[in-house]
């Protein structure tokens, strides 16, 4: 006898999101343990951790009504993941950023700004993949990303970094649309492509290739 966990498409999507949230927490726990045991290079740990944190923020925000407490979600599904919950809920930055010894305040500020840009890039890309294509959903994400990119000095990004121009163009385009308007499938696909290509160029432009 087949047992259905959902009654309609909306419930199915909710359970799919639960599974994604479960996977993100479990993966973060494994990543934290691997880093502590020196089983993963610091550069790889940091990039993967930033990605997981951004994905977690996007998903937990969309599940705010269904999952008001991440701690209770973890408890309900018997998840013993203290390191992941600390990283995702309390620290919100990779251990490499949290504990790094900076030579100056300006270096610390630059590292924080880079981490912020990475999170905004991933949040925007993940939101589009979750079909969040209304103007009032997309516009704030691009504004946050553009603002973060603007904080980086020319010592980190070249003055003619194409990603900045692309984001400004999209922001201007969305500003001419109504808040309830939605991007067409073609527009959403193009924006995602521009975000992904800009993100790749951003990581490549960082000192030591983003490591």
ROZA-631926 format. One line per 8 residues: their letters; for each residue x, y, z of C-alpha. Coordinates in steps of 0.2 Angstrom, whole numbers, plus 5000, padded with zeros to 4 digits. Layout:
! residues N
A> X:Y:Z  ...
***
This chain:
! residues 211
XXXXXXXX> 5000:5000:5000  5007:5017:4995  5007:5030:5008  5008:5048:5002  5016:5062:5012  5007:5076:5003  4990:5079:4996  4995:5092:4983
XXXXXXXX> 5009:5100:4974  5011:5114:4987  5013:5101:5001  5025:5091:4990  5036:5106:4987  5036:5110:5006  5043:5092:5010  5056:5094:4996
XXXXXXXX> 5061:5110:5005  5062:5101:5021  5073:5088:5013  5085:5101:5006  5086:5110:5023  5090:5093:5031  5103:5090:5018  5111:5107:5021
XXXXXXXX> 5112:5105:5040  5120:5088:5038  5132:5093:5025  5138:5108:5035  5140:5097:5050  5151:5085:5040  5161:5100:5033  5164:5107:5050
XXXXXXXX> 5171:5090:5056  5182:5088:5041  5189:5105:5043  5193:5102:5062  5201:5086:5057  5212:5095:5044  5204:5084:5030  5199:5098:5019
XXXXXXXX> 5210:5113:5013  5205:5130:5021  5201:5138:5004  5190:5124:4999  5182:5124:5016  5178:5142:5016  5171:5143:4998  5159:5128:5002
XXXXXXXX> 5155:5135:5019  5150:5152:5012  5139:5143:4999  5130:5132:5012  5127:5147:5023  5120:5157:5009  5109:5142:5004  5103:5140:5022
XXXXXXXX> 5098:5158:5023  5088:5158:5007  5079:5142:5011  5076:5145:5030  5068:5162:5025  5056:5154:5012  5051:5141:5026  5049:5154:5039
XXXXXXXX> 5031:5150:5042  5033:5131:5041  5049:5130:5051  5049:5144:5064  5063:5136:5074  5078:5128:5066  5082:5120:5082  5065:5112:5084
XXXXXXXX> 5067:5106:5066  5083:5098:5070  5076:5090:5086  5061:5084:5077  5071:5075:5064  5084:5069:5078  5098:5078:5070  5114:5079:5081
XXXXXXXX> 5122:5093:5072  5129:5105:5085  5143:5112:5074  5131:5115:5059  5119:5124:5070  5132:5135:5078  5139:5139:5060  5122:5142:5052
XXXXXXXX> 5113:5151:5066  5126:5159:5077  5142:5162:5068  5135:5164:5051  5153:5165:5043  5166:5151:5040  5178:5147:5054  5192:5153:5043
XXXXXXXX> 5184:5171:5043  5179:5170:5061  5196:5165:5068  5208:5173:5055  5222:5183:5061  5222:5199:5052  5237:5211:5050  5226:5226:5050
XXXXXXXX> 5208:5232:5052  5207:5236:5034  5212:5218:5029  5198:5212:5041  5185:5224:5033  5190:5218:5016  5188:5199:5021  5171:5203:5028
XXXXXXXX> 5166:5212:5012  5171:5198:5001  5162:5186:5012  5146:5197:5011  5148:5198:4992  5149:5179:4990  5133:5177:5001  5124:5190:4991
XXXXXXXX> 5129:5181:4974  5123:5164:4980  5107:5170:4988  5102:5179:4972  5106:5163:4961  5097:5151:4973  5082:5163:4974  5080:5162:4955
XXXXXXXX> 5082:5143:4955  5068:5143:4968  5058:5152:4955  5057:5168:4965  5055:5180:4950  5044:5194:4955  5052:5211:4954  5049:5214:4973
XXXXXXXX> 5059:5198:4976  5073:5200:4964  5076:5219:4965  5082:5220:4984  5094:5205:4981  5102:5214:4967  5103:5230:4976  5111:5221:4991
XXXXXXXX> 5124:5213:4979  5128:5229:4970  5130:5238:4986  5142:5224:4993  5152:5225:4977  5154:5244:4978  5162:5242:4995  5176:5232:4988
XXXXXXXX> 5191:5244:4983  5201:5242:4967  5214:5233:4977  5202:5218:4977  5192:5220:4961  5197:5229:4945  5189:5246:4942  5181:5239:4926
XXXXXXXX> 5174:5223:4934  5160:5218:4922  5149:5211:4936  5146:5228:4943  5140:5235:4927  5128:5220:4924  5120:5222:4941  5117:5241:4938
XXXXXXXX> 5109:5237:4921  5097:5224:4929  5093:5235:4943  5089:5249:4931  5078:5237:4921  5069:5231:4936  5066:5249:4942  5055:5252:4927
XXXXXXXX> 5044:5237:4931  5030:5235:4943  5033:5227:4960  5021:5213:4956  5028:5210:4939  5038:5194:4936  5053:5191:4925  5049:5180:4910
XXXXXXXX> 5057:5163:4909  5070:5170:4896  5074:5185:4907  5076:5174:4923  5087:5163:4913  5098:5177:4907  5099:5185:4924  5105:5168:4931
XXXXXXXX> 5118:5167:4918  5124:5185:4921  5125:5181:4940  5134:5165:4937  5147:5172:4925  5149:5187:4936  5152:5176:4952  5165:5165:4942
XXXXXXXX> 5174:5181:4937  5173:5188:4955  5181:5173:4962  5194:5172:4949  5198:5191:4952  5201:5189:4971  5219:5187:4977  5226:5170:4975
XXX> 5210:5166:4964  5198:5167:4978  5208:5155:4989
***
